[in-house]
Amino acid sequence: PDGTKVFSSFAGLVEVVEVNVTVGDVVTKGQAVAAVEAMKAKHEIHAPCDGKVTAVNVRIGDEIDASKPIMTIT
């Protein structure tokens, strides 16, 4: 019921540089749903499961760490 939260895999602060989905989008496991910049390189964040995006918790330019969910998929 709570859904699957999608996190950055980096321990430190990273900048959100892409959000490729919006609430209501259906995603498949492995799909690139967002990207962050870390160590001067862009790293894609992939959906850990199939489902529908029920929340997007970040905007482009946000600084996040691994404790802040980028989005929720149910």
Secondary structure, DSSP 4 states (H G I P E B T S, - for coil): ---EEE--S-SS-EEEEEE---TT-EE-TT-EEEEEEETTEEEEEE-SSSEEEEEE---TT-EE-TTS-SEEE-
